């Protein structure tokens, strides 16, 4: 099943919003990682989590851009 153009646009917008949320969460993790008052383990976990979130945000933005460029989301693994 293929997405309609409106469904694809809505998905791209949703992916961008999700990427924004993940980027914001990564910034929070960076702040936690930079705070020497937090335990070493906690800071390392926050740093790793922030790195993962930034990667997820990058991937979501790439999918959104591809969808806006005309790729049907089913080709990227999404289902309507």
mmCIF file of the N, C-alpha and C atoms, coordinates in Angstrom:
data_MODEL
# 
_entry.id   MODEL 
# 
loop_
_atom_site.group_PDB 
_atom_site.id 
_atom_site.type_symbol 
_atom_site.label_atom_id 
_atom_site.label_alt_id 
_atom_site.label_comp_id 
_atom_site.label_asym_id 
_atom_site.label_entity_id 
_atom_site.label_seq_id 
_atom_site.pdbx_PDB_ins_code 
_atom_site.Cartn_x 
_atom_site.Cartn_y 
_atom_site.Cartn_z 
_atom_site.occupancy 
_atom_site.B_iso_or_equiv 
_atom_site.pdbx_formal_charge 
_atom_site.auth_seq_id 
_atom_site.auth_comp_id 
_atom_site.auth_asym_id 
_atom_site.auth_atom_id 
_atom_site.pdbx_PDB_model_num 
ATOM 1   N N  . UNK A 1 1  ? 0.843  -1.179 0.000  1.00 0.00 ? 1  UNK A N  1 
ATOM 2   C CA . UNK A 1 1  ? 0.000  0.000  0.000  1.00 0.00 ? 1  UNK A CA 1 
ATOM 3   C C  . UNK A 1 1  ? 0.891  1.245  0.000  1.00 0.00 ? 1  UNK A C  1 
ATOM 4   N N  . UNK A 1 2  ? 0.523  2.211  -0.782 1.00 0.00 ? 2  UNK A N  1 
ATOM 5   C CA . UNK A 1 2  ? 1.311  3.444  -0.886 1.00 0.00 ? 2  UNK A CA 1 
ATOM 6   C C  . UNK A 1 2  ? 0.662  4.567  -0.085 1.00 0.00 ? 2  UNK A C  1 
ATOM 7   N N  . UNK A 1 3  ? 1.458  5.502  0.310  1.00 0.00 ? 3  UNK A N  1 
ATOM 8   C CA . UNK A 1 3  ? 0.982  6.689  1.011  1.00 0.00 ? 3  UNK A CA 1 
ATOM 9   C C  . UNK A 1 3  ? 0.393  7.672  0.011  1.00 0.00 ? 3  UNK A C  1 
ATOM 10  N N  . UNK A 1 4  ? -0.632 8.383  0.433  1.00 0.00 ? 4  UNK A N  1 
ATOM 11  C CA . UNK A 1 4  ? -1.086 9.521  -0.365 1.00 0.00 ? 4  UNK A CA 1 
ATOM 12  C C  . UNK A 1 4  ? -0.069 10.636 -0.144 1.00 0.00 ? 4  UNK A C  1 
ATOM 13  N N  . UNK A 1 5  ? -0.108 11.643 -0.981 1.00 0.00 ? 5  UNK A N  1 
ATOM 14  C CA . UNK A 1 5  ? 0.831  12.766 -0.827 1.00 0.00 ? 5  UNK A CA 1 
ATOM 15  C C  . UNK A 1 5  ? 0.624  13.465 0.514  1.00 0.00 ? 5  UNK A C  1 
ATOM 16  N N  . UNK A 1 6  ? -0.640 13.612 0.951  1.00 0.00 ? 6  UNK A N  1 
ATOM 17  C CA . UNK A 1 6  ? -0.920 14.248 2.241  1.00 0.00 ? 6  UNK A CA 1 
ATOM 18  C C  . UNK A 1 6  ? -0.375 13.406 3.391  1.00 0.00 ? 6  UNK A C  1 
ATOM 19  N N  . UNK A 1 7  ? -0.568 12.082 3.313  1.00 0.00 ? 7  UNK A N  1 
ATOM 20  C CA . UNK A 1 7  ? -0.028 11.207 4.353  1.00 0.00 ? 7  UNK A CA 1 
ATOM 21  C C  . UNK A 1 7  ? 1.496  11.315 4.414  1.00 0.00 ? 7  UNK A C  1 
ATOM 22  N N  . UNK A 1 8  ? 2.116  11.370 3.244  1.00 0.00 ? 8  UNK A N  1 
ATOM 23  C CA . UNK A 1 8  ? 3.571  11.476 3.186  1.00 0.00 ? 8  UNK A CA 1 
ATOM 24  C C  . UNK A 1 8  ? 4.040  12.800 3.779  1.00 0.00 ? 8  UNK A C  1 
ATOM 25  N N  . UNK A 1 9  ? 3.352  13.871 3.452  1.00 0.00 ? 9  UNK A N  1 
ATOM 26  C CA . UNK A 1 9  ? 3.713  15.187 3.998  1.00 0.00 ? 9  UNK A CA 1 
ATOM 27  C C  . UNK A 1 9  ? 3.523  15.210 5.504  1.00 0.00 ? 9  UNK A C  1 
ATOM 28  N N  . UNK A 1 10 ? 2.421  14.650 5.974  1.00 0.00 ? 10 UNK A N  1 
ATOM 29  C CA . UNK A 1 10 ? 2.174  14.593 7.417  1.00 0.00 ? 10 UNK A CA 1 
ATOM 30  C C  . UNK A 1 10 ? 3.256  13.777 8.119  1.00 0.00 ? 10 UNK A C  1 
ATOM 31  N N  . UNK A 1 11 ? 3.664  12.662 7.507  1.00 0.00 ? 11 UNK A N  1 
ATOM 32  C CA . UNK A 1 11 ? 4.718  11.842 8.089  1.00 0.00 ? 11 UNK A CA 1 
ATOM 33  C C  . UNK A 1 11 ? 6.034  12.613 8.136  1.00 0.00 ? 11 UNK A C  1 
ATOM 34  N N  . UNK A 1 12 ? 6.372  13.300 7.068  1.00 0.00 ? 12 UNK A N  1 
ATOM 35  C CA . UNK A 1 12 ? 7.615  14.083 7.038  1.00 0.00 ? 12 UNK A CA 1 
ATOM 36  C C  . UNK A 1 12 ? 7.601  15.139 8.128  1.00 0.00 ? 12 UNK A C  1 
ATOM 37  N N  . UNK A 1 13 ? 6.473  15.820 8.298  1.00 0.00 ? 13 UNK A N  1 
ATOM 38  C CA . UNK A 1 13 ? 6.364  16.828 9.351  1.00 0.00 ? 13 UNK A CA 1 
ATOM 39  C C  . UNK A 1 13 ? 6.498  16.196 10.739 1.00 0.00 ? 13 UNK A C  1 
ATOM 40  N N  . UNK A 1 14 ? 5.899  15.034 10.908 1.00 0.00 ? 14 UNK A N  1 
ATOM 41  C CA . UNK A 1 14 ? 5.993  14.321 12.181 1.00 0.00 ? 14 UNK A CA 1 
ATOM 42  C C  . UNK A 1 14 ? 7.432  13.876 12.459 1.00 0.00 ? 14 UNK A C  1 
ATOM 43  N N  . UNK A 1 15 ? 8.119  13.426 11.427 1.00 0.00 ? 15 UNK A N  1 
ATOM 44  C CA . UNK A 1 15 ? 9.520  13.037 11.592 1.00 0.00 ? 15 UNK A CA 1 
ATOM 45  C C  . UNK A 1 15 ? 10.381 14.226 11.993 1.00 0.00 ? 15 UNK A C  1 
ATOM 46  N N  . UNK A 1 16 ? 10.131 15.373 11.391 1.00 0.00 ? 16 UNK A N  1 
ATOM 47  C CA . UNK A 1 16 ? 10.875 16.582 11.768 1.00 0.00 ? 16 UNK A CA 1 
ATOM 48  C C  . UNK A 1 16 ? 10.623 16.954 13.225 1.00 0.00 ? 16 UNK A C  1 
ATOM 49  N N  . UNK A 1 17 ? 9.363  16.866 13.660 1.00 0.00 ? 17 UNK A N  1 
ATOM 50  C CA . UNK A 1 17 ? 9.034  17.188 15.054 1.00 0.00 ? 17 UNK A CA 1 
ATOM 51  C C  . UNK A 1 17 ? 9.718  16.199 15.996 1.00 0.00 ? 17 UNK A C  1 
ATOM 52  N N  . UNK A 1 18 ? 9.679  14.926 15.641 1.00 0.00 ? 18 UNK A N  1 
ATOM 53  C CA . UNK A 1 18 ? 10.357 13.925 16.458 1.00 0.00 ? 18 UNK A CA 1 
ATOM 54  C C  . UNK A 1 18 ? 11.856 14.169 16.527 1.00 0.00 ? 18 UNK A C  1 
ATOM 55  N N  . UNK A 1 19 ? 12.436 14.567 15.415 1.00 0.00 ? 19 UNK A N  1 
ATOM 56  C CA . UNK A 1 19 ? 13.867 14.876 15.384 1.00 0.00 ? 19 UNK A CA 1 
ATOM 57  C C  . UNK A 1 19 ? 14.182 16.074 16.273 1.00 0.00 ? 19 UNK A C  1 
ATOM 58  N N  . UNK A 1 20 ? 13.306 17.078 16.246 1.00 0.00 ? 20 UNK A N  1 
ATOM 59  C CA . UNK A 1 20 ? 13.496 18.236 17.127 1.00 0.00 ? 20 UNK A CA 1 
ATOM 60  C C  . UNK A 1 20 ? 13.460 17.813 18.593 1.00 0.00 ? 20 UNK A C  1 
ATOM 61  N N  . UNK A 1 21 ? 12.513 16.939 18.936 1.00 0.00 ? 21 UNK A N  1 
ATOM 62  C CA . UNK A 1 21 ? 12.396 16.452 20.313 1.00 0.00 ? 21 UNK A CA 1 
ATOM 63  C C  . UNK A 1 21 ? 13.637 15.670 20.725 1.00 0.00 ? 21 UNK A C  1 
ATOM 64  N N  . UNK A 1 22 ? 14.144 14.834 19.844 1.00 0.00 ? 22 UNK A N  1 
ATOM 65  C CA . UNK A 1 22 ? 15.339 14.049 20.149 1.00 0.00 ? 22 UNK A CA 1 
ATOM 66  C C  . UNK A 1 22 ? 16.570 14.953 20.296 1.00 0.00 ? 22 UNK A C  1 
ATOM 67  N N  . UNK A 1 23 ? 16.650 15.992 19.471 1.00 0.00 ? 23 UNK A N  1 
ATOM 68  C CA . UNK A 1 23 ? 17.764 16.931 19.576 1.00 0.00 ? 23 UNK A CA 1 
ATOM 69  C C  . UNK A 1 23 ? 17.718 17.672 20.912 1.00 0.00 ? 23 UNK A C  1 
ATOM 70  N N  . UNK A 1 24 ? 16.528 18.059 21.322 1.00 0.00 ? 24 UNK A N  1 
ATOM 71  C CA . UNK A 1 24 ? 16.365 18.728 22.622 1.00 0.00 ? 24 UNK A CA 1 
ATOM 72  C C  . UNK A 1 24 ? 16.771 17.791 23.762 1.00 0.00 ? 24 UNK A C  1 
ATOM 73  N N  . UNK A 1 25 ? 16.356 16.528 23.681 1.00 0.00 ? 25 UNK A N  1 
ATOM 74  C CA . UNK A 1 25 ? 16.726 15.554 24.706 1.00 0.00 ? 25 UNK A CA 1 
ATOM 75  C C  . UNK A 1 25 ? 18.239 15.328 24.720 1.00 0.00 ? 25 UNK A C  1 
ATOM 76  N N  . UNK A 1 26 ? 18.858 15.325 23.549 1.00 0.00 ? 26 UNK A N  1 
ATOM 77  C CA . UNK A 1 26 ? 20.310 15.161 23.473 1.00 0.00 ? 26 UNK A CA 1 
ATOM 78  C C  . UNK A 1 26 ? 21.017 16.323 24.149 1.00 0.00 ? 26 UNK A C  1 
ATOM 79  N N  . UNK A 1 27 ? 20.499 17.520 23.986 1.00 0.00 ? 27 UNK A N  1 
ATOM 80  C CA . UNK A 1 27 ? 21.089 18.695 24.639 1.00 0.00 ? 27 UNK A CA 1 
ATOM 81  C C  . UNK A 1 27 ? 21.006 18.571 26.151 1.00 0.00 ? 27 UNK A C  1 
ATOM 82  N N  . UNK A 1 28 ? 19.897 18.049 26.623 1.00 0.00 ? 28 UNK A N  1 
ATOM 83  C CA . UNK A 1 28 ? 19.745 17.826 28.059 1.00 0.00 ? 28 UNK A CA 1 
ATOM 84  C C  . UNK A 1 28 ? 20.768 16.791 28.544 1.00 0.00 ? 28 UNK A C  1 
ATOM 85  N N  . UNK A 1 29 ? 20.958 15.750 27.754 1.00 0.00 ? 29 UNK A N  1 
ATOM 86  C CA . UNK A 1 29 ? 21.962 14.739 28.097 1.00 0.00 ? 29 UNK A CA 1 
ATOM 87  C C  . UNK A 1 29 ? 23.369 15.309 28.103 1.00 0.00 ? 29 UNK A C  1 
ATOM 88  N N  . UNK A 1 30 ? 23.652 16.185 27.151 1.00 0.00 ? 30 UNK A N  1 
ATOM 89  C CA . UNK A 1 30 ? 24.963 16.839 27.106 1.00 0.00 ? 30 UNK A CA 1 
ATOM 90  C C  . UNK A 1 30 ? 25.194 17.661 28.368 1.00 0.00 ? 30 UNK A C  1 
ATOM 91  N N  . UNK A 1 31 ? 24.157 18.370 28.818 1.00 0.00 ? 31 UNK A N  1 
ATOM 92  C CA . UNK A 1 31 ? 24.275 19.183 30.029 1.00 0.00 ? 31 UNK A CA 1 
ATOM 93  C C  . UNK A 1 31 ? 24.537 18.293 31.245 1.00 0.00 ? 31 UNK A C  1 
ATOM 94  N N  . UNK A 1 32 ? 23.834 17.175 31.305 1.00 0.00 ? 32 UNK A N  1 
ATOM 95  C CA . UNK A 1 32 ? 24.040 16.241 32.414 1.00 0.00 ? 32 UNK A CA 1 
ATOM 96  C C  . UNK A 1 32 ? 25.463 15.686 32.377 1.00 0.00 ? 32 UNK A C  1 
ATOM 97  N N  . UNK A 1 33 ? 25.926 15.339 31.190 1.00 0.00 ? 33 UNK A N  1 
ATOM 98  C CA . UNK A 1 33 ? 27.266 14.767 31.036 1.00 0.00 ? 33 UNK A CA 1 
ATOM 99  C C  . UNK A 1 33 ? 28.361 15.769 31.403 1.00 0.00 ? 33 UNK A C  1 
ATOM 100 N N  . UNK A 1 34 ? 28.067 17.034 31.224 1.00 0.00 ? 34 UNK A N  1 
ATOM 101 C CA . UNK A 1 34 ? 29.072 18.068 31.496 1.00 0.00 ? 34 UNK A CA 1 
ATOM 102 C C  . UNK A 1 34 ? 29.108 18.487 32.969 1.00 0.00 ? 34 UNK A C  1 
ATOM 103 N N  . UNK A 1 35 ? 28.164 18.043 33.745 1.00 0.00 ? 35 UNK A N  1 
ATOM 104 C CA . UNK A 1 35 ? 28.070 18.466 35.139 1.00 0.00 ? 35 UNK A CA 1 
ATOM 105 C C  . UNK A 1 35 ? 28.932 17.561 36.027 1.00 0.00 ? 35 UNK A C  1 
ATOM 106 N N  . UNK A 1 36 ? 30.042 18.088 36.561 1.00 0.00 ? 36 UNK A N  1 
ATOM 107 C CA . UNK A 1 36 ? 30.936 17.256 37.366 1.00 0.00 ? 36 UNK A CA 1 
ATOM 108 C C  . UNK A 1 36 ? 30.307 16.802 38.686 1.00 0.00 ? 36 UNK A C  1 
ATOM 109 N N  . UNK A 1 37 ? 29.179 17.381 39.061 1.00 0.00 ? 37 UNK A N  1 
ATOM 110 C CA . UNK A 1 37 ? 28.498 16.960 40.282 1.00 0.00 ? 37 UNK A CA 1 
ATOM 111 C C  . UNK A 1 37 ? 27.834 15.597 40.109 1.00 0.00 ? 37 UNK A C  1 
ATOM 112 N N  . UNK A 1 38 ? 27.618 15.187 38.866 1.00 0.00 ? 38 UNK A N  1 
ATOM 113 C CA . UNK A 1 38 ? 27.015 13.878 38.596 1.00 0.00 ? 38 UNK A CA 1 
ATOM 114 C C  . UNK A 1 38 ? 28.096 12.804 38.612 1.00 0.00 ? 38 UNK A C  1 
ATOM 115 N N  . UNK A 1 39 ? 27.697 11.582 38.913 1.00 0.00 ? 39 UNK A N  1 
ATOM 116 C CA . UNK A 1 39 ? 28.666 10.484 38.975 1.00 0.00 ? 39 UNK A CA 1 
ATOM 117 C C  . UNK A 1 39 ? 29.279 10.248 37.595 1.00 0.00 ? 39 UNK A C  1 
ATOM 118 N N  . UNK A 1 40 ? 30.445 9.664  37.584 1.00 0.00 ? 40 UNK A N  1 
ATOM 119 C CA . UNK A 1 40 ? 31.130 9.364  36.331 1.00 0.00 ? 40 UNK A CA 1 
ATOM 120 C C  . UNK A 1 40 ? 30.274 8.459  35.454 1.00 0.00 ? 40 UNK A C  1 
ATOM 121 N N  . UNK A 1 41 ? 29.698 7.426  36.052 1.00 0.00 ? 41 UNK A N  1 
ATOM 122 C CA . UNK A 1 41 ? 28.861 6.502  35.291 1.00 0.00 ? 41 UNK A CA 1 
ATOM 123 C C  . UNK A 1 41 ? 27.655 7.229  34.698 1.00 0.00 ? 41 UNK A C  1 
ATOM 124 N N  . UNK A 1 42 ? 27.002 8.031  35.498 1.00 0.00 ? 42 UNK A N  1 
ATOM 125 C CA . UNK A 1 42 ? 25.828 8.775  35.034 1.00 0.00 ? 42 UNK A CA 1 
ATOM 126 C C  . UNK A 1 42 ? 26.195 9.715  33.888 1.00 0.00 ? 42 UNK A C  1 
ATOM 127 N N  . UNK A 1 43 ? 27.343 10.371 34.002 1.00 0.00 ? 43 UNK A N  1 
ATOM 128 C CA . UNK A 1 43 ? 27.772 11.284 32.942 1.00 0.00 ? 43 UNK A CA 1 
ATOM 129 C C  . UNK A 1 43 ? 28.091 10.528 31.660 1.00 0.00 ? 43 UNK A C  1 
ATOM 130 N N  . UNK A 1 44 ? 28.732 9.364  31.779 1.00 0.00 ? 44 UNK A N  1 
ATOM 131 C CA . UNK A 1 44 ? 29.040 8.558  30.584 1.00 0.00 ? 44 UNK A CA 1 
ATOM 132 C C  . UNK A 1 44 ? 27.759 8.044  29.929 1.00 0.00 ? 44 UNK A C  1 
ATOM 133 N N  . UNK A 1 45 ? 26.794 7.630  30.745 1.00 0.00 ? 45 UNK A N  1 
ATOM 134 C CA . UNK A 1 45 ? 25.525 7.163  30.197 1.00 0.00 ? 45 UNK A CA 1 
ATOM 135 C C  . UNK A 1 45 ? 24.796 8.296  29.476 1.00 0.00 ? 45 UNK A C  1 
ATOM 136 N N  . UNK A 1 46 ? 24.804 9.477  30.073 1.00 0.00 ? 46 UNK A N  1 
ATOM 137 C CA . UNK A 1 46 ? 24.139 10.624 29.453 1.00 0.00 ? 46 UNK A CA 1 
ATOM 138 C C  . UNK A 1 46 ? 24.812 10.995 28.134 1.00 0.00 ? 46 UNK A C  1 
ATOM 139 N N  . UNK A 1 47 ? 26.124 10.929 28.098 1.00 0.00 ? 47 UNK A N  1 
ATOM 140 C CA . UNK A 1 47 ? 26.860 11.248 26.870 1.00 0.00 ? 47 UNK A CA 1 
ATOM 141 C C  . UNK A 1 47 ? 26.527 10.242 25.770 1.00 0.00 ? 47 UNK A C  1 
ATOM 142 N N  . UNK A 1 48 ? 26.492 8.960  26.122 1.00 0.00 ? 48 UNK A N  1 
ATOM 143 C CA . UNK A 1 48 ? 26.169 7.923  25.135 1.00 0.00 ? 48 UNK A CA 1 
ATOM 144 C C  . UNK A 1 48 ? 24.731 8.074  24.643 1.00 0.00 ? 48 UNK A C  1 
ATOM 145 N N  . UNK A 1 49 ? 23.835 8.347  25.553 1.00 0.00 ? 49 UNK A N  1 
ATOM 146 C CA . UNK A 1 49 ? 22.433 8.529  25.179 1.00 0.00 ? 49 UNK A CA 1 
ATOM 147 C C  . UNK A 1 49 ? 22.271 9.724  24.235 1.00 0.00 ? 49 UNK A C  1 
ATOM 148 N N  . UNK A 1 50 ? 22.951 10.807 24.535 1.00 0.00 ? 50 UNK A N  1 
ATOM 149 C CA . UNK A 1 50 ? 22.874 12.000 23.688 1.00 0.00 ? 50 UNK A CA 1 
ATOM 150 C C  . UNK A 1 50 ? 23.386 11.697 22.284 1.00 0.00 ? 50 UNK A C  1 
ATOM 151 N N  . UNK A 1 51 ? 24.450 10.923 22.197 1.00 0.00 ? 51 UNK A N  1 
ATOM 152 C CA . UNK A 1 51 ? 25.012 10.559 20.888 1.00 0.00 ? 51 UNK A CA 1 
ATOM 153 C C  . UNK A 1 51 ? 24.007 9.721  20.089 1.00 0.00 ? 51 UNK A C  1 
ATOM 154 N N  . UNK A 1 52 ? 23.362 8.782  20.753 1.00 0.00 ? 52 UNK A N  1 
ATOM 155 C CA . UNK A 1 52 ? 22.353 7.950  20.093 1.00 0.00 ? 52 UNK A CA 1 
ATOM 156 C C  . UNK A 1 52 ? 21.176 8.804  19.627 1.00 0.00 ? 52 UNK A C  1 
ATOM 157 N N  . UNK A 1 53 ? 20.703 9.694  20.486 1.00 0.00 ? 53 UNK A N  1 
ATOM 158 C CA . UNK A 1 53 ? 19.576 10.556 20.133 1.00 0.00 ? 53 UNK A CA 1 
ATOM 159 C C  . UNK A 1 53 ? 19.896 11.453 18.943 1.00 0.00 ? 53 UNK A C  1 
ATOM 160 N N  . UNK A 1 54 ? 21.114 11.990 18.902 1.00 0.00 ? 54 UNK A N  1 
ATOM 161 C CA . UNK A 1 54 ? 21.495 12.828 17.758 1.00 0.00 ? 54 UNK A CA 1 
ATOM 162 C C  . UNK A 1 54 ? 21.515 12.009 16.465 1.00 0.00 ? 54 UNK A C  1 
ATOM 163 N N  . UNK A 1 55 ? 21.976 10.770 16.543 1.00 0.00 ? 55 UNK A N  1 
ATOM 164 C CA . UNK A 1 55 ? 21.973 9.896  15.363 1.00 0.00 ? 55 UNK A CA 1 
ATOM 165 C C  . UNK A 1 55 ? 20.556 9.589  14.901 1.00 0.00 ? 55 UNK A C  1 
ATOM 166 N N  . UNK A 1 56 ? 19.664 9.331  15.848 1.00 0.00 ? 56 UNK A N  1 
ATOM 167 C CA . UNK A 1 56 ? 18.273 9.074  15.494 1.00 0.00 ? 56 UNK A CA 1 
ATOM 168 C C  . UNK A 1 56 ? 17.643 10.311 14.855 1.00 0.00 ? 56 UNK A C  1 
ATOM 169 N N  . UNK A 1 57 ? 17.938 11.473 15.412 1.00 0.00 ? 57 UNK A N  1 
ATOM 170 C CA . UNK A 1 57 ? 17.396 12.719 14.859 1.00 0.00 ? 57 UNK A CA 1 
ATOM 171 C C  . UNK A 1 57 ? 17.908 12.939 13.437 1.00 0.00 ? 57 UNK A C  1 
ATOM 172 N N  . UNK A 1 58 ? 19.188 12.666 13.216 1.00 0.00 ? 58 UNK A N  1 
ATOM 173 C CA . UNK A 1 58 ? 19.769 12.814 11.875 1.00 0.00 ? 58 UNK A CA 1 
ATOM 174 C C  . UNK A 1 58 ? 19.058 11.893 10.886 1.00 0.00 ? 58 UNK A C  1 
ATOM 175 N N  . UNK A 1 59 ? 18.827 10.646 11.292 1.00 0.00 ? 59 UNK A N  1 
ATOM 176 C CA . UNK A 1 59 ? 18.156 9.680  10.419 1.00 0.00 ? 59 UNK A CA 1 
ATOM 177 C C  . UNK A 1 59 ? 16.713 10.095 10.130 1.00 0.00 ? 59 UNK A C  1 
ATOM 178 N N  . UNK A 1 60 ? 16.026 10.597 11.139 1.00 0.00 ? 60 UNK A N  1 
ATOM 179 C CA . UNK A 1 60 ? 14.638 11.033 10.948 1.00 0.00 ? 60 UNK A CA 1 
ATOM 180 C C  . UNK A 1 60 ? 14.575 12.209 9.973  1.00 0.00 ? 60 UNK A C  1 
ATOM 181 N N  . UNK A 1 61 ? 15.507 13.149 10.112 1.00 0.00 ? 61 UNK A N  1 
ATOM 182 C CA . UNK A 1 61 ? 15.533 14.294 9.188  1.00 0.00 ? 61 UNK A CA 1 
ATOM 183 C C  . UNK A 1 61 ? 15.846 13.838 7.755  1.00 0.00 ? 61 UNK A C  1 
ATOM 184 N N  . UNK A 1 62 ? 16.731 12.861 7.629  1.00 0.00 ? 62 UNK A N  1 
ATOM 185 C CA . UNK A 1 62 ? 17.058 12.343 6.295  1.00 0.00 ? 62 UNK A CA 1 
ATOM 186 C C  . UNK A 1 62 ? 15.837 11.687 5.661  1.00 0.00 ? 62 UNK A C  1 
ATOM 187 N N  . UNK A 1 63 ? 15.090 10.925 6.448  1.00 0.00 ? 63 UNK A N  1 
ATOM 188 C CA . UNK A 1 63 ? 13.860 10.315 5.924  1.00 0.00 ? 63 UNK A CA 1 
ATOM 189 C C  . UNK A 1 63 ? 12.862 11.395 5.520  1.00 0.00 ? 63 UNK A C  1 
ATOM 190 N N  . UNK A 1 64 ? 12.691 12.404 6.367  1.00 0.00 ? 64 UNK A N  1 
ATOM 191 C CA . UNK A 1 64 ? 11.754 13.486 6.052  1.00 0.00 ? 64 UNK A CA 1 
ATOM 192 C C  . UNK A 1 64 ? 12.160 14.194 4.766  1.00 0.00 ? 64 UNK A C  1 
ATOM 193 N N  . UNK A 1 65 ? 13.445 14.448 4.593  1.00 0.00 ? 65 UNK A N  1 
ATOM 194 C CA . UNK A 1 65 ? 13.921 15.101 3.370  1.00 0.00 ? 65 UNK A CA 1 
ATOM 195 C C  . UNK A 1 65 ? 13.668 14.225 2.148  1.00 0.00 ? 65 UNK A C  1 
ATOM 196 N N  . UNK A 1 66 ? 13.926 12.916 2.283  1.00 0.00 ? 66 UNK A N  1 
ATOM 197 C CA . UNK A 1 66 ? 13.700 12.004 1.160  1.00 0.00 ? 66 UNK A CA 1 
ATOM 198 C C  . UNK A 1 66 ? 12.220 11.981 0.786  1.00 0.00 ? 66 UNK A C  1 
ATOM 199 N N  . UNK A 1 67 ? 11.358 11.969 1.776  1.00 0.00 ? 67 UNK A N  1 
ATOM 200 C CA . UNK A 1 67 ? 9.920  11.963 1.512  1.00 0.00 ? 67 UNK A CA 1 
ATOM 201 C C  . UNK A 1 67 ? 9.518  13.242 0.789  1.00 0.00 ? 67 UNK A C  1 
ATOM 202 N N  . UNK A 1 68 ? 10.047 14.365 1.230  1.00 0.00 ? 68 UNK A N  1 
ATOM 203 C CA . UNK A 1 68 ? 9.725  15.639 0.569  1.00 0.00 ? 68 UNK A CA 1 
ATOM 204 C C  . UNK A 1 68 ? 10.278 15.697 -0.856 1.00 0.00 ? 68 UNK A C  1 
ATOM 205 N N  . UNK A 1 69 ? 11.329 14.937 -1.094 1.00 0.00 ? 69 UNK A N  1 
ATOM 206 C CA . UNK A 1 69 ? 11.911 14.871 -2.442 1.00 0.00 ? 69 UNK A CA 1 
ATOM 207 C C  . UNK A 1 69 ? 11.178 13.883 -3.347 1.00 0.00 ? 69 UNK A C  1 
ATOM 208 N N  . UNK A 1 70 ? 10.127 13.246 -2.810 1.00 0.00 ? 70 UNK A N  1 
ATOM 209 C CA . UNK A 1 70 ? 9.296  12.391 -3.637 1.00 0.00 ? 70 UNK A CA 1 
ATOM 210 C C  . UNK A 1 70 ? 9.405  10.896 -3.395 1.00 0.00 ? 70 UNK A C  1 
ATOM 211 N N  . UNK A 1 71 ? 10.243 10.478 -2.473 1.00 0.00 ? 71 UNK A N  1 
ATOM 212 C CA . UNK A 1 71 ? 10.339 9.054  -2.158 1.00 0.00 ? 71 UNK A CA 1 
ATOM 213 C C  . UNK A 1 71 ? 9.084  8.662  -1.385 1.00 0.00 ? 71 UNK A C  1 
ATOM 214 N N  . UNK A 1 72 ? 8.433  7.585  -1.810 1.00 0.00 ? 72 UNK A N  1 
ATOM 215 C CA . UNK A 1 72 ? 7.260  7.132  -1.079 1.00 0.00 ? 72 UNK A CA 1 
ATOM 216 C C  . UNK A 1 72 ? 7.741  6.485  0.219  1.00 0.00 ? 72 UNK A C  1 
ATOM 217 N N  . UNK A 1 73 ? 7.132  6.828  1.355  1.00 0.00 ? 73 UNK A N  1 
ATOM 218 C CA . UNK A 1 73 ? 7.585  6.303  2.642  1.00 0.00 ? 73 UNK A CA 1 
ATOM 219 C C  . UNK A 1 73 ? 7.646  4.778  2.725  1.00 0.00 ? 73 UNK A C  1 
ATOM 220 N N  . UNK A 1 74 ? 6.838  4.073  1.919  1.00 0.00 ? 74 UNK A N  1 
ATOM 221 C CA . UNK A 1 74 ? 6.908  2.611  1.945  1.00 0.00 ? 74 UNK A CA 1 
ATOM 222 C C  . UNK A 1 74 ? 8.287  2.129  1.516  1.00 0.00 ? 74 UNK A C  1 
ATOM 223 N N  . UNK A 1 75 ? 8.955  2.897  0.665  1.00 0.00 ? 75 UNK A N  1 
ATOM 224 C CA . UNK A 1 75 ? 10.300 2.538  0.223  1.00 0.00 ? 75 UNK A CA 1 
ATOM 225 C C  . UNK A 1 75 ? 11.326 2.694  1.341  1.00 0.00 ? 75 UNK A C  1 
ATOM 226 N N  . UNK A 1 76 ? 10.948 3.438  2.391  1.00 0.00 ? 76 UNK A N  1 
ATOM 227 C CA . UNK A 1 76 ? 11.832 3.649  3.545  1.00 0.00 ? 76 UNK A CA 1 
ATOM 228 C C  . UNK A 1 76 ? 11.437 2.764  4.730  1.00 0.00 ? 76 UNK A C  1 
ATOM 229 N N  . UNK A 1 77 ? 10.414 1.917  4.501  1.00 0.00 ? 77 UNK A N  1 
ATOM 230 C CA . UNK A 1 77 ? 10.002 0.995  5.551  1.00 0.00 ? 77 UNK A CA 1 
ATOM 231 C C  . UNK A 1 77 ? 8.802  1.422  6.367  1.00 0.00 ? 77 UNK A C  1 
ATOM 232 N N  . UNK A 1 78 ? 8.184  2.545  6.015  1.00 0.00 ? 78 UNK A N  1 
ATOM 233 C CA . UNK A 1 78 ? 7.006  3.014  6.743  1.00 0.00 ? 78 UNK A CA 1 
ATOM 234 C C  . UNK A 1 78 ? 5.751  2.392  6.130  1.00 0.00 ? 78 UNK A C  1 
ATOM 235 N N  . UNK A 1 79 ? 4.734  2.228  6.967  1.00 0.00 ? 79 UNK A N  1 
ATOM 236 C CA . UNK A 1 79 ? 3.445  1.737  6.473  1.00 0.00 ? 79 UNK A CA 1 
ATOM 237 C C  . UNK A 1 79 ? 2.361  2.756  6.801  1.00 0.00 ? 79 UNK A C  1 
ATOM 238 N N  . UNK A 1 80 ? 1.401  2.919  5.890  1.00 0.00 ? 80 UNK A N  1 
ATOM 239 C CA . UNK A 1 80 ? 0.323  3.896  6.143  1.00 0.00 ? 80 UNK A CA 1 
ATOM 240 C C  . UNK A 1 80 ? -0.612 3.431  7.251  1.00 0.00 ? 80 UNK A C  1 
# 
